[in-house]
Amino acid sequence: MDTLHCTQFEVRDYECDIQGIVNNSVYLNYLEHARHKFLSSRGIDFTALALNNINLVVIRAEVDYKRSLRSKDEFFVTTQVKKQSRLKFNFQQKIIRRHDNAIILDACITGTSIDQNGKPLIFKELDALL
């Protein structure tokens, strides 16, 4: 199975700061939405997992900002997952501007799964994502 997933976006005016560029915190929202779309494309329902007391959580975010997006820019987020250990997985993500294929951001988001009590839990479905 091809493990690279692509999610399309367009910058909305309200996501920009006074400088006219996307606020740095907004990029994290783009990445999160793309991860949820990735999981959904692999048949994993993030909400259903939570209702079954399986919580996928971010435990580390490494983000390298390369360039800025502006209002109306079209872009996409690529998402790929790699197993780090029995309990941890890394989402490798890039934000790429559509018109020139410029890399805007490069990120490694480390996640794990926990139960309703916050105890680590092996996410059995992880192997289906690889």
Disulfide bonds with the S-S distance in Angstrom:
none
